[in-house]
Amino acid sequence: MIEYNPQEPMISLHIPKCGGQSLRRTLTGWFGPRFKIHYYQQYNAMPPKHDLEPGLCIHGHFNREKNMGADQYYPEIKQFITVVRDPLEIALSYYFFWKRKDRSRRLSLGLLQEGDEHDYRNIDDFFVKMPKSHLTLFLPVAISPANYKDVLDRYFIWIGFTEELQECIDMFASRLNLPKAAIEHINDSPRDEELSPSLKKKFMGENQFEFEIIDYIRRQYGY
């Protein structure tokens, strides 16, 4: 964990399905005009690059696989915050969000056709076709089992957890001398299916590194 330098810009990494919309509202209140976003634009255009200035906070989906990673856009920025979550919970949350909202949006925009490979029949079908966690794609730089502890320790001011977001935000506010803010939970989706035990076990086995990252963060931050 590093100390926040208000004379330098900061990136808030929005890892999908980890409470990033809730965090965005809090950061908007704290940073005001110094808060900028980094998301796909209309018609899936790439995010614009912001002019850097002291105290700037840039929040969004920094996905290196899509050439919009933090190190690809802003290699000069060296301080980050993010909210993380158990990798299995991220995957479950994404499926139920897709089922409740994203599927109909994709169909209406012609991004998905009925019966396509990724028009998932049920939760098991989703996990068969999407067996890998994408957690590491949203971190500041490429990480591996050999360097992940150094990366997390060297780049992050703060890392919170979705399940304890209010407690984590209170800790962050105290560290940066910011006013405490009540977190509003956004984008929650009801869960009406159960993942089969065999696919759950397989997912956890194939994503051991991602679970190791989450365990390390919990130990470092005392959550």
LUMMAR-123352 format. One record per residue: x, y, z of N, C-alpha, C in turn. Coordinates in nm, 4 decimals, m for minus. Layout:
BEGIN
FIGU        nc1        nc2        nc3       cac1       cac2       cac3        cc1        cc2        cc3
FIGU          X          Y          Z          X          Y          Z          X          Y          Z
...
REM end
This chain:
BEGIN
FIGU        nc1        nc2        nc3       cac1       cac2       cac3        cc1        cc2        cc3
FIGU     0.0836    m0.1193     0.0000     0.0000     0.0000     0.0000     0.0874     0.1248     0.0000
FIGU     0.0551     0.2207    m0.0871     0.1327     0.3435    m0.0941     0.0501     0.4611    m0.0420
FIGU     0.1176     0.5711    m0.0138     0.0502     0.6917     0.0314    m0.0017     0.7701    m0.0895
FIGU    m0.1192     0.8295    m0.0747    m0.1772     0.9107    m0.1810    m0.1013     1.0410    m0.1953
FIGU    m0.0687     1.0746    m0.3207    m0.0042     1.2021    m0.3519    m0.1056     1.2901    m0.4257
FIGU    m0.1631     1.3910    m0.3608    m0.2650     1.4743    m0.4252    m0.2117     1.5601    m0.5388
FIGU    m0.0798     1.5665    m0.5525    m0.0209     1.6419    m0.6629    m0.0085     1.5591    m0.7899
FIGU    m0.0489     1.4337    m0.7824    m0.0429     1.3446    m0.8979    m0.1831     1.2922    m0.9313
FIGU    m0.2088     1.2578    m1.0578    m0.3377     1.1972    m1.0926    m0.3480     1.0548    m1.0396
FIGU    m0.4697     1.0058    m1.0317    m0.4971     0.8733    m0.9787    m0.5975     0.8029    m1.0705
FIGU    m0.5841     0.6709    m1.0814    m0.6792     0.5913    m1.1587    m0.7594     0.5024    m1.0646
FIGU    m0.8903     0.5019    m1.0849    m0.9804     0.4109    m1.0149    m1.0209     0.3019    m1.1137
FIGU    m0.9770     0.1799    m1.0881    m1.0014     0.0682    m1.1785    m1.1378     0.0057    m1.1481
FIGU    m1.2287     0.0140    m1.2439    m1.3614    m0.0451    m1.2288    m1.3580    m0.1859    m1.2867
FIGU    m1.3369    m0.2834    m1.1994    m1.3432    m0.4235    m1.2407    m1.4916    m0.4603    m1.2497
FIGU    m1.5385    m0.5098    m1.3642    m1.6818    m0.5356    m1.3806    m1.7398    m0.6238    m1.2705
FIGU    m1.8592    m0.5862    m1.2264    m1.9372    m0.6583    m1.1248    m1.8711    m0.6565    m0.9869
FIGU    m1.7982    m0.5481    m0.9593    m1.7338    m0.5331    m0.8282    m1.7751    m0.4035    m0.7577
FIGU    m1.8923    m0.3519    m0.7897    m1.9398    m0.2320    m0.7213    m1.8856    m0.1032    m0.7780
FIGU    m1.8394    m0.1064    m0.9027    m1.7786     0.0121    m0.9628    m1.8746     0.1279    m0.9829
FIGU    m2.0029     0.0984    m1.0083    m2.1002     0.2070    m1.0240    m2.1259     0.2765    m0.8905
FIGU    m2.1293     0.1988    m0.7841    m2.1460     0.2581    m0.6507    m2.0250     0.3442    m0.6155
FIGU    m1.9051     0.2936    m0.6441    m1.7830     0.3703    m0.6177    m1.7799     0.4974    m0.7016
FIGU    m1.8254     0.4876    m0.8247    m1.8259     0.6044    m0.9142    m1.9040     0.7202    m0.8539
FIGU    m2.0200     0.6917    m0.7967    m2.1004     0.7984    m0.7363    m2.0266     0.8657    m0.6211
FIGU    m1.9581     0.7848    m0.5420    m1.8831     0.8410    m0.4295    m1.7676     0.9276    m0.4796
FIGU    m1.6936     0.8781    m0.5762    m1.5799     0.9533    m0.6296    m1.6237     1.0831    m0.6969
FIGU    m1.7396     1.0801    m0.7633    m1.7919     1.2016    m0.8263    m1.8148     1.3096    m0.7209
FIGU    m1.8707     1.2701    m0.6067    m1.8927     1.3659    m0.4994    m1.7637     1.4189    m0.4402
FIGU    m1.6642     1.3337    m0.4290    m1.5371     1.3747    m0.3697    m1.4529     1.4621    m0.4629
FIGU    m1.4455     1.4258    m0.5894    m1.3511     1.4919    m0.6797    m1.4143     1.5983    m0.7702
FIGU    m1.5477     1.5976    m0.7825    m1.6141     1.7024    m0.8592    m1.5601     1.7147    m1.0011
FIGU    m1.5188     1.8352    m1.0424    m1.4694     1.8546    m1.1803    m1.3380     1.7818    m1.2098
FIGU    m1.2722     1.7335    m1.1060    m1.1474     1.6583    m1.1275    m1.1735     1.5079    m1.1456
FIGU    m1.3007     1.4706    m1.1590    m1.3375     1.3308    m1.1827    m1.3689     1.3102    m1.3300
FIGU    m1.3023     1.2114    m1.3920    m1.3228     1.1802    m1.5333    m1.3510     1.0302    m1.5472
FIGU    m1.4170     0.9931    m1.6573    m1.4500     0.8522    m1.6777    m1.3752     0.7942    m1.7969
FIGU    m1.3632     0.6615    m1.7961    m1.2901     0.5869    m1.8987    m1.3741     0.4645    m1.9349
FIGU    m1.4679     0.4839    m2.0262    m1.5547     0.3760    m2.0722    m1.5694     0.3857    m2.2240
FIGU    m1.6120     0.2749    m2.2835    m1.6472     0.2810    m2.4249    m1.7469     0.3938    m2.4488
FIGU    m1.7308     0.4622    m2.5610    m1.8198     0.5695    m2.5984    m1.9333     0.5165    m2.6863
FIGU    m2.0164     0.6058    m2.7361    m2.1261     0.5662    m2.8238    m2.0719     0.4894    m2.9443
FIGU    m2.1461     0.3886    m2.9866    m2.1070     0.3014    m3.0974    m1.9760     0.2286    m3.0692
FIGU    m1.9470     0.2055    m2.9402    m1.8291     0.1308    m2.8962    m1.6968     0.1955    m2.9365
FIGU    m1.6963     0.3280    m2.9492    m1.5708     0.3992    m2.9731    m1.4838     0.3906    m2.8485
FIGU    m1.3513     0.3902    m2.8697    m1.2589     0.3815    m2.7570    m1.2685     0.5062    m2.6692
FIGU    m1.2373     0.4940    m2.5401    m1.2417     0.6110    m2.4512    m1.1410     0.7168    m2.4951
FIGU    m1.1765     0.8441    m2.4792    m1.0778     0.9498    m2.5079    m0.9697     0.9512    m2.4004
FIGU    m0.8559     1.0066    m2.4331    m0.7487     1.0206    m2.3348    m0.7584     1.1590    m2.2720
FIGU    m0.7604     1.1635    m2.1397    m0.7750     1.2901    m2.0689    m0.6397     1.3574    m2.0492
FIGU    m0.6396     1.4884    m2.0472    m0.5202     1.5639    m2.0110    m0.4977     1.5476    m1.8610
FIGU    m0.3773     1.5119    m1.8247    m0.3476     1.4860    m1.6837    m0.3172     1.6148    m1.6099
FIGU    m0.3632     1.6182    m1.4840    m0.3389     1.7340    m1.3986    m0.3373     1.6866    m1.2539
FIGU    m0.2808     1.7650    m1.1633    m0.2759     1.7235    m1.0233    m0.4149     1.6981    m0.9667
FIGU    m0.4283     1.5896    m0.8909    m0.5533     1.5611    m0.8232    m0.6621     1.5012    m0.9094
FIGU    m0.6323     1.4728    m1.0352    m0.7319     1.4140    m1.1241    m0.7596     1.2694    m1.0844
FIGU    m0.8866     1.2276    m1.0928    m0.9250     1.0881    m1.0701    m0.9957     1.0380    m1.1953
FIGU    m0.9398     0.9352    m1.2581    m0.9972     0.8767    m1.3792    m1.0506     0.7387    m1.3434
FIGU    m1.1785     0.7161    m1.3679    m1.2463     0.5940    m1.3242    m1.3061     0.5214    m1.4435
FIGU    m1.2841     0.3900    m1.4510    m1.3483     0.3159    m1.5592    m1.2921     0.1777    m1.5811
FIGU    m1.3372     0.1171    m1.6920    m1.2951    m0.0184    m1.7304    m1.1621    m0.0108    m1.8074
FIGU    m1.0524    m0.0297    m1.7382    m0.9204    m0.0314    m1.8019    m0.8840    m0.1766    m1.8340
FIGU    m0.9223    m0.2202    m1.9536    m0.9059    m0.3606    m1.9936    m0.7931    m0.3721    m2.0958
FIGU    m0.6814    m0.4323    m2.0541    m0.5670    m0.4428    m2.1443    m0.5952    m0.5304    m2.2656
FIGU    m0.6820    m0.6307    m2.2507    m0.7132    m0.7197    m2.3617    m0.7807    m0.6450    m2.4769
FIGU    m0.8457    m0.5332    m2.4446    m0.9151    m0.4530    m2.5454    m0.8370    m0.3261    m2.5800
FIGU    m0.7076    m0.3252    m2.5453    m0.6184    m0.2134    m2.5747    m0.6625    m0.0837    m2.5074
FIGU    m0.7244    m0.0959    m2.3928    m0.7633     0.0232    m2.3178    m0.7229     0.0096    m2.1710
FIGU    m0.6084    m0.0555    m2.1488    m0.5564    m0.0745    m2.0150    m0.4934     0.0513    m1.9591
FIGU    m0.4765     0.0545    m1.8269    m0.4176     0.1706    m1.7616    m0.2765     0.1976    m1.8121
FIGU    m0.1966     0.0917    m1.8271    m0.0590     0.1115    m1.8730    m0.0532     0.1453    m2.0210
FIGU    m0.1589     0.1167    m2.0969    m0.1638     0.1516    m2.2388    m0.2075     0.2965    m2.2603
FIGU    m0.2944     0.3455    m2.1744    m0.3442     0.4832    m2.1857    m0.2597     0.5825    m2.1064
FIGU    m0.2251     0.5454    m1.9839    m0.1588     0.6391    m1.8934    m0.0405     0.5732    m1.8235
FIGU     0.0656     0.5405    m1.8967     0.1801     0.4735    m1.8325     0.2476     0.5588    m1.7261
FIGU     0.2224     0.6898    m1.7280     0.2857     0.7786    m1.6310     0.2141     0.7809    m1.4963
FIGU     0.0922     0.7300    m1.4895     0.0193     0.7292    m1.3630     0.0624     0.6084    m1.2796
FIGU     0.0938     0.6349    m1.1537     0.1499     0.5303    m1.0673     0.0724     0.5091    m0.9377
FIGU    m0.0487     0.5655    m0.9274    m0.1268     0.5420    m0.8061    m0.2703     0.5055    m0.8449
FIGU    m0.3190     0.3991    m0.7781    m0.4450     0.3379    m0.8179    m0.5294     0.3035    m0.6958
FIGU    m0.6601     0.2943    m0.7217    m0.7528     0.2341    m0.6266    m0.8426     0.1383    m0.7041
FIGU    m0.9049     0.0449    m0.6354    m1.0010    m0.0436    m0.6999    m1.0841    m0.1148    m0.5937
FIGU    m1.1895    m0.1807    m0.6402    m1.2696    m0.2695    m0.5564    m1.2662    m0.4072    m0.6217
FIGU    m1.2408    m0.5101    m0.5417    m1.2311    m0.6464    m0.5937    m1.3361    m0.7347    m0.5272
FIGU    m1.3372    m0.8602    m0.5706    m1.4407    m0.9528    m0.5238    m1.3933    m1.0948    m0.5495
FIGU    m1.4466    m1.1886    m0.4757    m1.4218    m1.3296    m0.5029    m1.4476    m1.3573    m0.6514
FIGU    m1.3520    m1.4189    m0.7228    m1.3692    m1.4407    m0.8670    m1.4955    m1.5180    m0.9053
FIGU    m1.5349    m1.6130    m0.8215    m1.6579    m1.6859    m0.8499    m1.7788    m1.5934    m0.8390
FIGU    m1.7788    m1.5058    m0.7396    m1.8891    m1.4121    m0.7239    m1.8954    m1.3145    m0.8401
FIGU    m1.7797    m1.2736    m0.8919    m1.7785    m1.1860    m1.0102    m1.8475    m1.2555    m1.1269
FIGU    m1.8111    m1.3809    m1.1505    m1.8681    m1.4555    m1.2627    m2.0180    m1.4765    m1.2450
FIGU    m2.0602    m1.5116    m1.1238    m2.2022    m1.5298    m1.0974    m2.2793    m1.4000    m1.1183
FIGU    m2.2236    m1.2912    m1.0682    m2.2892    m1.1619    m1.0815    m2.3012    m1.1226    m1.2280
FIGU    m2.1959    m1.1489    m1.3047    m2.2017    m1.1156    m1.4481    m2.3108    m1.1959    m1.5174
FIGU    m2.3222    m1.3255    m1.4869    m2.4242    m1.4068    m1.5535    m2.5641    m1.3536    m1.5243
FIGU    m2.5929    m1.3242    m1.3974    m2.7286    m1.2799    m1.3639    m2.7567    m1.1397    m1.4162
FIGU    m2.6541    m1.0553    m1.4264    m2.6710    m0.9251    m1.4917    m2.7006    m0.9446    m1.6399
FIGU    m2.6269    m1.0361    m1.7037    m2.6515    m1.0660    m1.8451    m2.7945    m1.1158    m1.8641
FIGU    m2.8362    m1.2033    m1.7767    m2.9697    m1.2617    m1.7889    m3.0793    m1.1568    m1.7667
FIGU    m3.0619    m1.0700    m1.6667    m3.1649    m0.9721    m1.6305    m3.1708    m0.8553    m1.7271
FIGU    m3.0549    m0.8102    m1.7766    m3.0517    m0.6836    m1.8483    m2.9698    m0.6864    m1.9766
FIGU    m2.8493    m0.7431    m1.9705    m2.7565    m0.7279    m2.0821    m2.7985    m0.8085    m2.2047
FIGU    m2.8617    m0.9233    m2.1864    m2.9036    m1.0044    m2.3001    m3.0012    m0.9281    m2.3885
FIGU    m3.1040    m0.8688    m2.3293    m3.2030    m0.7962    m2.4086    m3.1410    m0.6754    m2.4776
FIGU    m3.0460    m0.6097    m2.4102    m2.9785    m0.4956    m2.4725    m2.8990    m0.5394    m2.5945
FIGU    m2.8256    m0.6490    m2.5799    m2.7445    m0.6983    m2.6911    m2.8322    m0.7440    m2.8082
FIGU    m2.9432    m0.8084    m2.7764    m3.0345    m0.8504    m2.8834    m3.0899    m0.7301    m2.9574
FIGU    m3.1281    m0.6268    m2.8849    m3.1877    m0.5078    m2.9475    m3.0880    m0.4328    m3.0346
FIGU    m2.9603    m0.4387    m2.9971    m2.8569    m0.3685    m3.0744    m2.7975    m0.4544    m3.1858
FIGU    m2.8431    m0.5786    m3.1946    m2.7891    m0.6679    m3.2966    m2.6521    m0.7227    m3.2636
FIGU    m2.6120    m0.7101    m3.1370    m2.4824    m0.7616    m3.0942    m2.4895    m0.9101    m3.0599
FIGU    m2.6102    m0.9631    m3.0516    m2.6344    m1.1022    m3.0169    m2.7563    m1.1503    m3.0940
FIGU    m2.7500    m1.2720    m3.1426    m2.8631    m1.3342    m3.2101    m2.9154    m1.4492    m3.1250
FIGU    m3.0466    m1.4688    m3.1272    m3.1062    m1.5812    m3.0551    m3.0374    m1.7119    m3.0939
FIGU    m2.9938    m1.7876    m2.9922    m2.9320    m1.9171    m3.0176    m2.7838    m1.9136    m3.0490
FIGU    m2.7223    m1.7927    m3.0482    m2.5773    m1.7832    m3.0685    m2.5036    m1.8621    m2.9596
FIGU    m2.3756    m1.8863    m2.9857    m2.2950    m1.9601    m2.8872    m2.3001    m1.8918    m2.7513
FIGU    m2.2954    m1.7582    m2.7498    m2.2950    m1.6864    m2.6232    m2.4323    m1.6300    m2.5869
FIGU    m2.5371    m1.6905    m2.6409    m2.6719    m1.6702    m2.5898    m2.6960    m1.7853    m2.4922
FIGU    m2.6473    m1.7675    m2.3695    m2.6358    m1.8770    m2.2739    m2.7723    m1.9347    m2.2372
FIGU    m2.7832    m2.0656    m2.2391    m2.9095    m2.1337    m2.2100    m2.9431    m2.1290    m2.0613
FIGU    m2.8400    m2.1369    m1.9781    m2.8587    m2.1366    m1.8327    m2.7229    m2.1099    m1.7680
FIGU    m2.7184    m2.1136    m1.6359    m2.5956    m2.0780    m1.5661    m2.4824    m2.1777    m1.5934
FIGU    m2.5154    m2.3062    m1.6034    m2.4116    m2.4052    m1.6324    m2.3542    m2.3835    m1.7716
FIGU    m2.4391    m2.3506    m1.8681    m2.3924    m2.3239    m2.0041    m2.2969    m2.2050    m2.0046
FIGU    m2.3270    m2.1033    m1.9245    m2.2395    m1.9868    m1.9143    m2.1018    m2.0267    m1.8619
FIGU    m2.0975    m2.1051    m1.7550    m1.9691    m2.1403    m1.6954    m1.8897    m2.2373    m1.7822
FIGU    m1.9568    m2.3175    m1.8621    m1.8859    m2.4032    m1.9578    m1.8166    m2.3175    m2.0626
FIGU    m1.8846    m2.2131    m2.1087    m1.8322    m2.1300    m2.2173    m1.7454    m2.0152    m2.1680
FIGU    m1.7557    m1.9807    m2.0408    m1.6772    m1.8705    m1.9838    m1.6064    m1.9200    m1.8578
FIGU    m1.5099    m2.0103    m1.8731    m1.4496    m2.0741    m1.7553    m1.3386    m1.9946    m1.6888
FIGU    m1.2948    m1.8834    m1.7513    m1.1771    m1.8117    m1.7004    m1.2149    m1.6768    m1.6424
FIGU    m1.1633    m1.6483    m1.5246    m1.1808    m1.5169    m1.4638    m1.1026    m1.4124    m1.5431
FIGU    m1.1622    m1.2923    m1.5554    m1.0964    m1.1819    m1.6262    m1.0395    m1.0778    m1.5301
FIGU    m1.0311    m1.1127    m1.4045    m0.9877    m1.0184    m1.3012    m0.8557    m0.9503    m1.3355
FIGU    m0.7564    m1.0269    m1.3769    m0.6221    m0.9701    m1.3948    m0.6130    m0.8747    m1.5123
FIGU    m0.7074    m0.8812    m1.6068    m0.7024    m0.7933    m1.7241    m0.7251    m0.6478    m1.6871
FIGU    m0.7814    m0.6226    m1.5694    m0.8177    m0.4867    m1.5305    m0.7190    m0.4247    m1.4317
FIGU    m0.6140    m0.4948    m1.3990    m0.5140    m0.4425    m1.3059    m0.4160    m0.3502    m1.3793
FIGU    m0.3338    m0.2723    m1.3070    m0.2536    m0.1658    m1.3708    m0.1577    m0.2142    m1.4783
FIGU    m0.0944    m0.3284    m1.4544     0.0029    m0.3839    m1.5492    m0.0171    m0.5351    m1.5522
FIGU     0.0459    m0.6006    m1.6477     0.0395    m0.7461    m1.6544     0.1018    m0.8060    m1.5289
FIGU     0.0338    m0.9034    m1.4698     0.0858    m0.9649    m1.3488     0.0974    m1.1152    m1.3666
FIGU     0.1784    m1.1740    m1.2808     0.2037    m1.3177    m1.2830     0.2212    m1.3637    m1.1395
FIGU     0.2256    m1.4952    m1.1165     0.2526    m1.5420    m0.9795     0.3841    m1.4901    m0.9236
FIGU     0.4765    m1.4551    m1.0131     0.6075    m1.4088    m0.9669     0.6071    m1.2625    m0.9229
FIGU     0.5183    m1.1803    m0.9787     0.5280    m1.0363    m0.9519     0.4036    m0.9735    m0.8899
FIGU     0.2960    m1.0487    m0.8704     0.1697    m0.9839    m0.8343     0.1756    m0.9131    m0.6991
FIGU     0.2485    m0.9680    m0.6025     0.2567    m0.9029    m0.4717     0.3271    m0.7682    m0.4838
FIGU     0.4323    m0.7641    m0.5614     0.5052    m0.6386    m0.5811     0.4176    m0.5352    m0.6513
FIGU     0.3427    m0.5772    m0.7528     0.2552    m0.4858    m0.8257     0.1480    m0.4284    m0.7330
FIGU     0.0828    m0.5144    m0.6564    m0.0223    m0.4681    m0.5663     0.0325    m0.3746    m0.4595
FIGU     0.1501    m0.4045    m0.4072     0.2092    m0.3220    m0.3018     0.2616    m0.1891    m0.3556
FIGU     0.3057    m0.1876    m0.4804     0.3743    m0.0706    m0.5369     0.2796     0.0294    m0.6030
FIGU     0.1629    m0.0147    m0.6479     0.0759     0.0725    m0.7262    m0.0499     0.1192    m0.6519
FIGU    m0.0905     0.0503    m0.5465    m0.2234     0.0777    m0.4919    m0.2214     0.1593    m0.3634
FIGU    m0.3038     0.2640    m0.3633    m0.3310     0.3421    m0.2439    m0.4291     0.2668    m0.1551
FIGU    m0.5268     0.2034    m0.2218    m0.6365     0.1394    m0.1495    m0.7040     0.0359    m0.2388
FIGU    m0.7444    m0.0751    m0.1782    m0.8248    m0.1762    m0.2471    m0.9391    m0.2140    m0.1531
FIGU    m1.0614    m0.2054    m0.2032    m1.1780    m0.2417    m0.1241    m1.2380    m0.3728    m0.1703
FIGU    m1.3358    m0.4212    m0.0950    m1.4077    m0.5431    m0.1303    m1.5563    m0.5129    m0.1446
FIGU    m1.6165    m0.5682    m0.2474    m1.7580    m0.5440    m0.2744    m1.8442    m0.5801    m0.1551
FIGU    m1.8164    m0.6946    m0.0945    m1.9012    m0.7433     0.0138    m1.8946    m0.6542     0.1387
FIGU    m1.7855    m0.5810     0.1567    m1.7700    m0.4915     0.2725    m1.7440    m0.3492     0.2250
FIGU    m1.8158    m0.3077     0.1184    m1.7796    m0.1826     0.0514    m1.7939    m0.0613     0.1421
FIGU    m1.8984    m0.0552     0.2230    m1.9146     0.0614     0.3090    m1.7988     0.0733     0.4079
FIGU    m1.7628    m0.0370     0.4714    m1.6498    m0.0364     0.5654    m1.5207     0.0044     0.4947
FIGU    m1.5010    m0.0476     0.3753    m1.3783    m0.0179     0.3004    m1.3739     0.1285     0.2577
FIGU    m1.4871     0.1821     0.2132    m1.4932     0.3229     0.1733    m1.4682     0.4141     0.2934
FIGU    m1.5215     0.3777     0.4085    m1.4971     0.4568     0.5297    m1.3477     0.4612     0.5611
FIGU    m1.2804     0.3473     0.5455    m1.1364     0.3419     0.5693    m1.0618     0.4312     0.4704
FIGU    m1.1028     0.4264     0.3449    m1.0394     0.5069     0.2411    m1.0599     0.6557     0.2698
FIGU    m1.1816     0.6938     0.3055    m1.2103     0.8337     0.3347    m1.1245     0.8837     0.4508
FIGU    m1.1082     0.8003     0.5524    m1.0280     0.8387     0.6682    m0.8816     0.8591     0.6292
FIGU    m0.8294     0.7710     0.5450    m0.6884     0.7812     0.5036    m0.6620     0.9078     0.4238
FIGU    m0.7584     0.9485     0.3391    m0.7380     1.0632     0.2521    m0.8016     1.1907     0.3066
FIGU    m0.8544     1.1824     0.4313    m0.9190     1.2972     0.4948    m1.0344     1.3493     0.4106
FIGU    m1.1156     1.2573     0.3606    m1.2331     1.2911     0.2812    m1.3581     1.2683     0.3657
FIGU    m1.4682     1.3353     0.3332    m1.5911     1.3130     0.4104    m1.6458     1.1730     0.3880
FIGU    m1.6970     1.1121     0.4928    m1.7554     0.9798     0.4764    m1.8800     0.9886     0.3884
FIGU    m1.9032     0.8817     0.3122    m2.0145     0.8813     0.2179    m2.0889     0.7496     0.2281
FIGU    m2.2210     0.7566     0.2312    m2.3025     0.6357     0.2343    m2.3062     0.5736     0.0959
FIGU    m2.2754     0.4445     0.0888    m2.2707     0.3739    m0.0389    m2.4109     0.3287    m0.0784
FIGU    m2.4457     0.3584    m0.2035    m2.5713     0.3095    m0.2596    m2.5400     0.1926    m0.3516
FIGU    m2.5991     0.0774    m0.3248    m2.5727    m0.0405    m0.4065    m2.6546    m0.0330    m0.5346
FIGU    m2.5840    m0.0437    m0.6476    m2.6453    m0.0271    m0.7795    m2.6213    m0.1531    m0.8620
FIGU    m2.7157    m0.1847    m0.9486    m2.6988    m0.2933    m1.0462    m2.7058    m0.4328    m0.9850
FIGU    m2.7645    m0.4468    m0.8661    m2.7813    m0.5804    m0.8091    m2.8823    m0.6594    m0.8918
FIGU    m2.8532    m0.7855    m0.9149    m2.9428    m0.8717    m0.9923    m2.9873    m0.9898    m0.9075
FIGU    m3.1163    m1.0235    m0.9103    m3.1631    m1.1403    m0.8355    m3.1038    m1.2690    m0.8916
FIGU    m3.0847    m1.3662    m0.8039    m3.0268    m1.4948    m0.8454    m3.1318    m1.6042    m0.8310
FIGU    m3.1657    m1.6662    m0.9421    m3.2718    m1.7656    m0.9413    m3.2278    m1.8991    m1.0007
FIGU    m3.0951    m1.9224    m1.0083    m3.0410    m2.0498    m1.0536    m2.9236    m2.0873    m0.9642
FIGU    m2.8930    m2.2153    m0.9599    m2.7785    m2.2649    m0.8834    m2.6774    m2.3268    m0.9780
FIGU    m2.5505    m2.2875    m0.9613    m2.4426    m2.3474    m1.0394    m2.4176    m2.4895    m0.9906
FIGU    m2.3956    m2.5818    m1.0824    m2.3711    m2.7197    m1.0424    m2.2396    m2.7303    m0.9654
FIGU    m2.2336    m2.8145    m0.8616    m2.1118    m2.8280    m0.7805    m1.9882    m2.8634    m0.8637
FIGU    m2.0047    m2.9447    m0.9674    m1.8892    m2.9858    m1.0480    m1.8308    m2.8676    m1.1243
FIGU    m1.9180    m2.7793    m1.1784    m1.8680    m2.6631    m1.2516    m1.8095    m2.5583    m1.1570
FIGU    m1.8658    m2.5491    m1.0381    m1.8082    m2.4595    m0.9378    m1.6665    m2.5045    m0.9026
FIGU    m1.6493    m2.6319    m0.8785    m1.5176    m2.6859    m0.8457    m1.4198    m2.6655    m0.9612
FIGU    m1.4673    m2.6875    m1.0833    m1.3812    m2.6693    m1.2008    m1.3385    m2.5242    m1.2155
FIGU    m1.4313    m2.4301    m1.1964    m1.3983    m2.2876    m1.2067    m1.2928    m2.2489    m1.1042
FIGU    m1.3089    m2.2941    m0.9823    m1.2131    m2.2602    m0.8779    m1.0768    m2.3213    m0.9058
FIGU    m1.0756    m2.4407    m0.9643    m0.9493    m2.5041    m0.9985    m0.8766    m2.4344    m1.1112
FIGU    m0.9521    m2.3844    m1.2092    m0.8907    m2.3206    m1.3256    m0.8516    m2.1750    m1.2995
FIGU    m0.8936    m2.1205    m1.1853    m0.8627    m1.9808    m1.1550    m0.7945    m1.9659    m1.0190
FIGU    m0.7075    m2.0602    m0.9882    m0.6399    m2.0588    m0.8590    m0.5581    m1.9313    m0.8384
FIGU    m0.4953    m1.8814    m0.9436    m0.4130    m1.7616    m0.9311    m0.4983    m1.6415    m0.8895
FIGU    m0.6156    m1.6270    m0.9504    m0.7037    m1.5151    m0.9173    m0.7502    m1.5233    m0.7715
FIGU    m0.7815    m1.6438    m0.7252    m0.8198    m1.6591    m0.5845    m0.7019    m1.6280    m0.4921
FIGU    m0.5819    m1.6610    m0.5351    m0.4621    m1.6305    m0.4561    m0.4437    m1.4790    m0.4429
FIGU    m0.4706    m1.4065    m0.5506    m0.4617    m1.2596    m0.5477    m0.5577    m1.2026    m0.4446
FIGU    m0.6816    m1.2496    m0.4475    m0.7826    m1.1994    m0.3540    m0.7437    m1.2316    m0.2091
FIGU    m0.6925    m1.3506    m0.1848    m0.6493    m1.3870    m0.0494    m0.5377    m1.2948    m0.0013
FIGU    m0.4443    m1.2634    m0.0896    m0.3326    m1.1761    m0.0529    m0.3830    m1.0365    m0.0171
FIGU    m0.4761    m0.9835    m0.0970    m0.5306    m0.8506    m0.0690    m0.5991    m0.8487     0.0667
FIGU    m0.6774    m0.9499     0.0954    m0.7458    m0.9559     0.2257    m0.6456    m0.9549     0.3411
FIGU    m0.5381    m1.0311     0.3263    m0.4381    m1.0344     0.4328    m0.3686    m0.9000     0.4484
FIGU    m0.3367    m0.8356     0.3378    m0.2639    m0.7087     0.3431    m0.3482    m0.5970     0.4032
FIGU    m0.4760    m0.5941     0.3724    m0.5625    m0.4855     0.4179    m0.6387    m0.5183     0.5454
FIGU    m0.6296    m0.6410     0.5904    m0.6936    m0.6780     0.7163    m0.8442    m0.6871     0.7104
FIGU    m0.8986    m0.7135     0.5938    m1.0442    m0.7269     0.5807    m1.0877    m0.8672     0.6244
REM end
